[in-house]
Amino acid sequence: MSFPPVNLPDARDLDVRDITPTKEFEDCTSLLDDHDALNAFYDENGYLFFRNALSPRSVVQARDEMLAIAADHYGITEKGDTLGRWNGNPLKDFCEDGEEFSGISRRLIEDPSNQDFLAKVLGEPAAMVPLVQYRLYPPNGPVTPVHQDGFYSPGIEGYRPVWTALVDCPREVGGLMVAVRQHKRGFYHNLGKPTPFFIPEGMIDPDSWATTDYRAGDVLVVHPYSPHAGTPNTSDRLRVSLDTRVQSARAPKAFAARVVSVTPNSLTVEADTANVGTVTLKVDEQTFIRVRNPGIREDFSRFVEYTLPGMRLLVVREGDRAEMLRCPTAP
Ligand SMILES: O=C(O)CCC(=O)C(=O)O
């Protein structure tokens, strides 16, 4: 079913600070061996939550790597403090996909026991989507506004986003909240307002919001149409988490690639992933093109001017068409 776009130029934006989650996530761990039941829960509720899902050893490794960057690169905690207490220094020039984090998500996803878990979540062997956001959030920092991932990242329908707490994040440290069962009415983002098209007040049931006291190694999967947002960190510690995404390892739709050649309505890329190889994809007005800056959607009519052979891209394909072309990250 399709829903008319929201176009309310005079509406007030929904403010994440006005939301109080009153519900608790249900733990879906018992559904892991019944993929149909797991999918039914996901379709019904718009999320999956797994308590202590990832191998503790892999989580401690990722936590220590993140906290070492927090200490050495950003100077916001003391080296060796495994609680990640904030030392009062401001977080400056933070980049959620900065090269300093490169490899942390891959090691976590490719850990053999995590692979077993992710294959159960996905229903087949899982590979990482080369797009990760690493989060080191000090107390009282900005909070991620309410959004639906599918609105900003077309083509992600087949993935499973994997939001992972790497330290214990009880409510005062903050984490993610999800508007449960609010994912069946299309996008709420307000096209009547300028980018980033904030969701207006009054569209999402205020009693639908759920969260939990996260523990390190918990995993939350959020449906691409589920509204969700960060919750504030009012503690004395850093909120350390990452959001990565997994997809079919057999037929990956999203891959890092190098541009071989370009025409006004197609491009040929050589993928880093061996089972994708060199492919030619159609590009059209609907392709979500963000090849120079992830925050700027490019004008399709000038595709050949800004997309140059040799350029590295994150490509999302749907059959023989490019659904999204984005400047790459070093996940
Ligand atoms: O961790 C956060 O604050 C935001 C994460 C998020 O919104 C996402 O994974 O889509």
The ligand as an ORCA input file, in Angstrom:
! r2SCAN-3c Opt
* xyz 0 1
  O      22.745      5.760     18.176
  C      22.066      6.744     17.872
  O      21.926      7.720     18.594
  C      21.340      6.798     16.574
  C      21.345      5.514     15.832
  C      20.310      5.525     14.750
  O      19.453      6.328     14.697
  C      20.325      4.499     13.738
  O      21.050      3.509     13.872
  O      19.586      4.666     12.753
*
